Amino acid sequence: MRGLNQHILVKVLLFLIAVAILKAFSIKRCPDGPLYTFQSFGKDTITCSIGLNHNMFSKDAGNIGFHYELLKAFGKSFGRSTHISNPSDSSDCWSLLEDGAVDILVVNDTDTVPERFAGKFLKSVPIKGDNVWAVTRENKHLLDEINRWFSYCQSDGLFRRLSHNYFRSYKLDWLINHRDEVKSISPYDDIIRKYSSKVGIDWRLVSAIIYEESQYKMGARSAKSAKGLMQVKSSTAAKYGIDNLYDPESNVKAGTLHFNELLNKYRKEGLDSTNVIKFSLAAYNAGEMWLENRRAFTRKEGLDADDWEIVRKTAVKENSATSIYISNILSTYSTYRTLFDN
């Protein structure tokens, strides 16, 4: 009887040890749901801003999408929604943080904090190079949670997946050389497929447009105020009831709807399928008014204004960039069609 009791005791102890191990494992992984709770954070929404350089050719431009996804995952882990805004310029972002308009500000640790804000902020451990998340000194408890969460997530699949998606090359020659191991064109494949399928456009064509417009850098801004992945202007997005072009999904939705509108316009004119795509791309890049002016000039010259190859020759001195733009997209589209299923 005594031996039986000892046997049962051993089993109970082993069970308790196993539960403790499983519990430790579940806590030390980067959670998909609200496993953690803020004890002193009274808001339902964590407001954030990404104050990195949004110039498409800056070294930080590719980091913006990474931090955007990481911020959303952080909020989800604590059962909070996340609102992520885009500061209009680098000086505004520190004011937003000081005034409490944002709770977390993503910055480059090497950036100089304006003198008037000296000593007012705390920064997280470095994330991917020199990038850090900053909070006010009053929000030290939030910084503690951020650093704790990072330490749990560093070796987690989420962190590795985001790092791979946002820091790998998207160049065509790289995709071709790694065709056996690459499963996606970009981190935005699901969004692109979603809105392309709604209007019946090949998602690989939309991906090719995005590659040419922004190289998949969601924070890209042009000198002409075009924004985001598909470089959409606010006035264009407003036609489709969209006002947040910083959000990748809203941006792709606006750009896809606009491109589809152009496709339908030239289909109704009776153009062949190849010219429908080329004229739509030309209008997307240079504007409908510019294109109609070039077509009117082509007709005046007694030439076929329904053939892009003829129209482009009348416009080559005025806007050769549009011809290059179309050629690049069609070449990229051809490569994507070879590498990825529709």
TORDREN-160130 format. One record per residue: x, y, z of N, C-alpha, C in turn. Coordinates in steps of 0.02 Angstrom, whole numbers, plus 50000, padded with zeros to 5 digits. Layout:
BEGIN
XYZXYZXYZ/...
end
This chain:
BEGIN
500424994050000500005000050000500445006350000/500975005950042501425011650045501765012849977/501955007349944502265007949877501785011049827/501155009349832500645012149786500575019649797/500565021649861500495028849876501095032749849/501695029849856502285033149829502255033749753/502005028549722501925028649649501455034249627/500895034849663500405040049647500715046949658/501095047649713501405054049729501895056149674/502285051349650502755052749596502395055149534/501835051849518501445053849458501175060949465/500935062549526500665069249538501215074449530/501805072949558502365077649553502575078649480/502605073149443502785073749371502275077849333/501635076949350501095080749318501175088249332/501315089849396501395096949415501995100049380/502535096149374503135098549339502975099849266/502605095249235502425096049164502005102149154/501515103349199501085109249194501505115649200/501985115649247502415121449256502825122949194/503085117549163503475118449101503055121249045/502455118449036502005120748983501805127948995/501675129649058501485136549075502055141349058/502655139349076503235143649061503325144448987/503225139048950503305139448877502785144048847/502155143648871501625147648842501725155048856/502035156648912502155163648929502745166348890/503245162148878503855164648847503845164148772/503265163548745503215164048672502855170548656/502955173048596502615179148576501885177548562/501415179948602500725177548599500345180148539/499855176148516499415178248462498795181748489/498655180748553498065183848583498245187448646/497735190148682497865194148741498055189948802/498675187248802498905183348859499155187848915/499355193948898499615198548948499095203948962/499145207149018498705212749034499105218549062/498915224649042499205230549072498885231749140/499265232349191498985233749257498845241149266/499205245449230499135252649241499055256549175/498835253149123498715256549059497965256749048/497665262649057496935263049059496595263848993/496955263748937496645264948872496475258448837/495935258648798495755252848757496165252548692/496425258348671496805258848609497505261648623/498005258348597498695260848601498825264948539/498965271348547499095275648490499845275948477/500025275248413500735274848395500865279148334/501495280948326501705284648267502405282248248/502525281748183503175279448158503545285448129/504045287748167504395293848147505045292548110/505055287248071505655285648031505625289447965/506195289747932506245293347868505815289747815/505315293447787504855290447739505085291147667/505665294147656505925294447588506035287347562/505775285947503505785279147476506485276247473/506985280547467507675278147457508085278447521/507775280147577508135280347640508215273247668/508705272347712508825265647740508275263547787/507885268347812507345266647859506685265147825/506625266647760505985265947726505705258947730/506145253947723505915247047725505725244747795/505955248447846505815246547915505105248347937/504795252947901504145255647923503615250147923/503585246147871503095240747869503215235647924/503845234347938504025229647992503755232148059/503885238448075503655241248139502895241848141/502585243248084501855243748081501545237148103/501795231548076501535225048094501715223148166/502315225048187502535223448255502115227148307/501955233448293501535237348339500835234248345/500565232048289499895228848291499925222448331/500455218548323500525212348361500605213748436/500965219048452501055220948522500375222648554/499975226648520499315228348547498875222348555/498885217948506498485211848508498675207448567/499315207148582499555203048637499265205248704/499105211648709498845214348771498085215648767/497765213048715497055213948708496855221148693/497295224948661497155231848644497145232748569/496725237348545496755239248475497335244248467/497575244948406498145249248394497985254148338/498075260548351497995265648299498685268448283/498885267748220499565269748200499515275448150/499805281148167499765287048124500445288448093/500435293048046501025294948009501165302348022/501695304148059501815311248072501975314948008/501755321248004501865325047942502595326647931/502975327547985503695328447978504035326248043/504705325848042505065322948098505015327048162/504925333648156504885337848216504225336948251/503695335548213503025334648243502995328648288/503355323348272503275317048307503435317548381/503945321448399504125322248470503585326148507/503295330948473502745334848504502145330348517/501995325948469501435321348477501535316948538/502155314648548502305310348605502245314248671/502535320248673502515324248734501795326048753/501385327748703500705329948716500225324248733/500465318048725500035312348740499595310348682/499715313348623499325311448564499505304348541/500125302248555500325295448542500655292548605/500585286048614500875282648672501575279948656/501655277748593502295274748571502515278148507/503145280148505503435283248445504025279048423/504015276948360504575273148332505065278148300/505685277948323506185282648298506845278948287/507305282448256507985279948250508385282348310/508715277948344509065279648405509625284748393/509865285148331510395289848315510125296848300/509465297548293509175304148281509255308548343/509375314848332509455319548387508775321748413/508665321048478508045323448508508095330948515/507595334848490507625342048497507765344148570/508145349448578508375351448644507795352648693/507255355348669506685356948713506355350648742/506505344748712506225338548737506725334348777/507315337148788507855333348822507625330748889/507735324248901507585321148965506855319348976/506435320348925505715319148934505495312248913/505935308648877505725302248848506185296548869/505915290548865506295284348876506255280148813/506795276348800506815272348739506895264948756/506615260848712506645253548721507335250948702/507415244448711508015241148685507995241748609/508575241748575508575242348502508205236648468/507855238348415507495233448375507725234048303/508025228948277508255229148208508705235148194/509295234748216509765240248205509675245748256/509605251948231509575257748275508855259748292/508365256248267507665258148280507465256448352/507105261048384506865260048453506155262648458/505805260448510505145263148526505225267748587/504975273848581505045278848635504365280148668/504395281548733503795283448772503985289248817/503495292448847503645297748896503865294548961/504205298449002504425295949067503835293749111/503275297149101502675295349140502415288449120/502595286149062502365279649037502895274149046/503295274749098503835269849108503565262749113/502975261949142502675255249147502555252249078/502385256649030502275254348961502935252048930/503465255848943504125253948918504345247248947/504205246149011504375239749042504025233949007/503385234948989503015229748954503295228648884/503495234148851503775233748784504425229548785/504865231248830505505227648834505405220248853/504935219148898504785212148917504515208248858/504065211448821503755208148763504285206748710/504735211548698505265210448649505705204548669/505865204048732506305198648754505975191948742/505315191448749504965185248736504915183748661/504875189048622504745188148550505365187548506/505945189048533506545189148492506665182448457/506525176948491506645170348461505995167148436/505465170948435504815168148416504725168248340/504285164048316504155163648245503895170048215/503495173848252503235180248227503795185048210/504255185948255504805190648244505225188448184/505365182048180505765179548124505385180248058/504735178948059504335179547998504315186747974/504185191448019504165198448000504845200847975/505365198548008506045200447986506175197947915/505985191747902506085188847836505675192647783/505045193947799504595197047750504805204147732/505035207947782505155215047770505885216747756/506335212147768507035213747758507375209547705/506995205247671507285201647615507245205947553/507585203947501507575207647439506945206247399/506685211347365506115210447320506325211247247/506965212047236507205212947168507085206647126/506945207647062506735202047019507285196847012/507905199047005508435194046997508505189747060/508385192747119508415188847181507855183747184/507245185847164506685181247163506805175447115/507085176947058507225171747008507745166847035/508265169447068508795165047094508575161047155/508035163147188507785159747248507075157047237/506905155547176506215153747160505975147547198/506425143047216506215136847250506055137947323/506305143347353506195144447424505725150347439/505595154547390505165160347401504435158447388/504015159647437503305157847431502855163847419/503125169847423502705175847414503085181247377/502715185647345503025191347311503225196547362/502775197947409502885203147459502495201547523/502585205447576502195204347637501455206047628/501285209147571500605211547561500205207247511/500455201247498500115196947449499375195847465/499225194447528498525192947546498075198947534/498315204847551497925210947540497825212147465/498365211347428498335212547355497855207547322/497905201247341497455196147314496725197847330/496605200047392495925201547415495585206847371/495925212447361495605217947324495655217047248/496155213547225496195212147153495635207347133/495505202347174494985197447157494285200647158/494185205747200493535209047204493345212547138/493855214747101493725218347038493955214346977/494215208346988494395204046931495045205846897/495525208546934496185210046907496685204846931/497145202946889497675198346908498085201646964/498115198347022498465201247079499215202347065/499475198447018500185199247002500315205746963/499815208046926499875214546891499865220146942/499415219746991499395224847044500045224747083/500315218847096500965218347131501515221747091/501495220847025502005223946982501955231546985/501335234146988501235241346995501535243847061/501395240147115501655242147180502415241947181/502705236847150503435236547148503735242647114/503425244647059503675250447022503545256947060/502975257347094502785263547128503175264547193/503255259347233503535260247300504035254947322/504135249747281504565244147300504335241047367/503665240947377503345238047436503515241647501/503675248047497503805252147556503175256047573/502815253847624502155256547639502165263847660/502735266247685502775273147708503025278047655/503105275647593503395279947541502955286047526/503275291747518502925297847499503295301147441/502935303747393503255306947336503235314547343/503615317847301503625325247302502955328147280/502545323947247501895326347223501325324047269/501505322247331501025320547383500665313847372/500945309647330500675302847325500945298747383/500545294147409500715290747471500645283247467/501075279847504500995272747517501185268047462/500975261947470501175256547425501025258047352/500415260647338500215261847270500255269247250/500575273147294500695280247281500055283747258/499565283547302498905286447288498875293347319/498565298147284498465304747312497815304847353/497795309247402497215309647446496575311247407/496635315447356496045317247317495775311247279/496225306847256496005300747221495675295947269/495985295047327495715290347377495025292647401/494925299147405494285301847430493705299747385/493845298647321493315296447274493035289647294/493425285747331493225279047351493085278647426/493005284547458492845284747528493405282647574/494025283547551494615281347590495015287447610/495185287947674495565293747698496225292047732/496325285647748496945283747781497405279947733/497795283647695498235280547646498855277547678/498965278947742499535276047776499425268647791/498795266747799498635259747812498725255747748/499125250447748499265246747686498635244047652/498155241447692497555238647662497135244047628/497055249747661496675255347632497015257947569/497675258147571498045260647513497965256047453/498045249547464497965244747409497245244847383/496765245447428496065245847407495955251947362/496195257747383496105263847343496445263347275/497075261047276497455260547213497145255547166/496915249847192496615244647149495955247047120/495545250247161494915252847136495025258147081/495525262347091495675267547041495925264446976/496375259546982496635256346922496075252646885/495625249546923495065246046892494605250946855/494515256846884494105261946850494415263946784/495065264446782495415266146720495345260546669/495425254346691495335248646646494645248646615/494135249746656493445249846630493335255546580/493645261146593493585266946548493835265246478/494425262246474494715260846408494405254646376/494135250146416493755244546387493135247246351/492795251946383492185254746354492335258446289/492945260746281493135264046218493265259046162/493265252546179493355247446128494075245846112/494545247846155495245246246143495365238746153/495875236146119496045229146130496355228246199/496385222046222496575220746292497275223246309/497745222746262498425225046275498435232546285/498085236246241498075243546247497665245946306/497165241946326496795243746386497265244146446/497695239146453498175239046508498685244746501/498955245746442499465250846433499195257846444/498605259246417498315265846427498125266946500/497895261646534497715262246605498335263646646/498885260346630499515261646666499765268746652/499695270946590499915277746574499515282946613/498855281946616498425286546653498575286246728/498705280246753498855279546825499495283346842/499975283146797500625286346809500625293846796/500385295846739500445302846717499805306846724/499245303346736498615306846742498195306246679/497545305946688497085305146631497115311246585/497165317246613497165323246572497775323346526/498365321546552498965321446510498865316546453/498605310646469498525305446418498035307646364/497475310646385496985312846336497255318346291/497675322646318497995327846277498455324646226/498835319546245499285316246198498885312446144/498335309546163497925305946114497605310946065/497395316746091497105321846047497635324345997/498245325246020498785327345975498925321945923/498905315645943499015310045897498485309945843/497855311045861497305311245811497415317145763/497625322745791497745328645750498275327345697/498755322945714499285321145668499065315845618/498435313745624498165308645578498375301645595/498575300545658498815293945679498305290545725/498425284145739497965280145779498055281645853/497565285045882497605286945953497385281346000/497205275545971497015269746012497585264646019/498165266545993498745262145997499285265546039/499435262746097499915265946142500595266746109/500815261946070501485262346040501535268245993/500985270245964500985276245921500935282545964/500485282346013500395288246056501035289846093/501385284746117501985286046158502525289446117/502545288246052503055291446010502925298946003/502295300946007502145308146005502285311446072/502365307346124502455310046192503155308846219/503585305846180504235303546207504655309346234/504635315146200505035320746224504725323946286/504065323446290503705326746345503715322546409/503645315946402503605311746462503835304646446/504485303946434504755297346419504715292846480/504675295846540504655291946602504045287446603/503495289646574502885285446574502985279246531/503325279946475503475274146433503905269146470/504405271646506504845267346545504445263946601/504005267746632503575265246686503155259346663/502835260046605502415254646578502835248546560/503405249746528503845244246509504095240446570/504275244046622504515240846683503975236446715/503375239146720502825235446751502655229146712/502625229646647502455223846607503005218546611/503625220746616504175215946623504135212446691/504005216346744503945213446811503345208746813/502795210746783502185206646781502335199946747/502715200146693502885194046658503295189346702/503765192246740504165188146786503735185146841/503295189246870502855186746923502405181146898/502165181746837501735176446808502115169946800/502755170446787503175164346780503295161046848/503385165246899503595162746964503025160847011/502445164247004501915163447053501245161847019/500855157447051500195155747024499715161647033/499215161846989498715167146993498245165847052/
end
